[in-house]
């Protein structure tokens, strides 16, 4: 059986910790947490888990709780539901069964029994899905691109990766979270009429309709949520806005790319915490080497170090600082290496075209397409070798 992805829905911290401590098998992993608030439905569905474990006191398991579970409609995307509580009663078990909840367990269940129960429930759910032709969605992926140093080419990698994925027919959202000096829209020759600020200030809240209306669309089909039009407007964007954007987007986009600013502001920290992978982008010099280690230390302090993957950009063969220096200092292998080609990058920017389509045969373009294909392989299990041929003109 492949790895089983779990979302934990609980209010009490001690319940979340208790459940986390029960994950002793490599076959199980917690991919997210939710609570019992109204926005939990969007958050849970966005994670596309194999199973949701609801952990709460038995006295709180009432009609409101069962209505909450039924409203999420887990069965529609092939997900199982399990209750863990302090006191398992016959009434709870019967009511749970009527609401489609597969199992009710004691919070004090042993780790091995917990693992076996989860595996059995998910296995039975898969058999039911096959019988009723329920198709399970492939979970969306959220990628943060981050660097402790400016000028490393982070936005170039973000925009071109996003465009490449879009040329393959993928549903991609690029969010510019460099809230003071972001220029992803300019790199793609877009003129957004609305930005992330308009979305955050919308009195109707952040929904997929509002998100879509605030995005501009590149000729490749890529959706872009631009950064504020002026640096002083960055203060309007708070952590809750970042979280809501990601939660909503997970249900509608296959790939969500976050171009984060260098400063570890609250919105950026929330983006990093909400991401599946954090790509730390560095060019090859001593300053980047120092900043990379500092960034790794900070990410460790907020418990995000396991998500970090190293990208080396602007690589040249002859350099006093080597890729191995980064790998040895950080203790991780380079996930991707992008060649240096300042001429092609500048020409593509001045032409208003992504280099991935401006000069697709350039080495740097091939490096980025290889990186993007690696992302596809990890998410979907299949590798797309070449992009579908499209004509690229001005944005619409």
Steps between C-alpha positions, in 0.01 A plus 500: 500500500628848415551766764175593680440874536315612813337829595437549872195704596515604866470807721712392796876512463544196723284295263706610201822409681359165615404405147832613357677275751301202371657535154783250537473335158660636183177406321305776678559874485310804625475750216294765675288613791156656517253608765123506521460851360291579188807526274614148592305348212703685238824427684435126536383456141804688378736251664324206324592257780442126509347528845385775736530424871261707711626519859268645764337443838206260499275769645559709186394221262147618427274581206696818422819296471342240270351777283850651480647169382223435248538850355863429410375214280818296534365207301476711186878496463574156641593598854423310822399650835596373845408627847736483796358594837543459874191282551367269229128425545249294305303814408809669359589193294145469361466870418845500341408209274188684383718799405740286296779503758694176466632448851484639855812447712621587846763769522693253718530237226848352459725618219510168316124452521451858383721439196325174410156659537590790272641262238190279511260793475685654204531162328126435530424852378707443187306182424171687538625779275589248230156342523323835469748657256597779740812672370738636759656833411876537491587740778611846394852609586602830651857614436664796672807651337706681760844654540674703765668708232364708215611474139538122496250449216216368713226676303649384169482139616149546644347661194660266248417189700139617527476576128656166406249309712219701344616416149445136592137569578547507877286730714757730657477800731797730558471725807750783535566523874789742467253750639710815473709452188347209312523512121374164378234679298762713326715195430201353315407827327167522683312810608274390786197714572468338844754358744519297818400815690164517322440137589591553866274806529199338331214521749363169373811316617741281306315253278596333175285749309669799662843344459439437130374853440811650661739286293625590155555230241816443300483376142611156621188473717688576821304689768703771674408678823720808493670666796383844624540779249689712755725395793296677769197284414681189624372565852149402388610139453489293819568136579133408488481628142792283392351195669155558347640545148693174521210307655257617231745450213580140598152392390530646150867505396740210453813705562520809720827691479582764762771753418594607853686814596836483676365634829343247735181695561194335654330448160816337362540276807139388458569426133802290592303311765219433251732376226581143408853594394721802561750563222791702635655674200866600505754623252857379534694745716618534857218739600234256385679221684486695826137607452398145411624371835329784685175426318528131581542584868194724499291240319608245759374730774152499346516122438506526121848359438374167365328675209811680378644413161805670354506670160831629368449774241742684270739207511828521308770233466788707633419651838681521833177409679376155399161333511657249737571786743127564529421130529759442772407808701124441483511122514270459198559422134416753232150426371557697179786689336421783258769624263609862480384681187456869573473591132201273437332607825533870419391453139189310605411762760542784251289314245221437752521123451595226747836352400341154505310597186730778375799266460385149591823343371724710723674303774336708772155430352574128490616512863176663610285261296688207657430644844130542417480147362647374825215670687247331271665163553483534877137612504349291223740210457541567128757712323402743228787520255386781274247778519190508286556738214319828552525841348605771741408859450409781730308437819126511484 
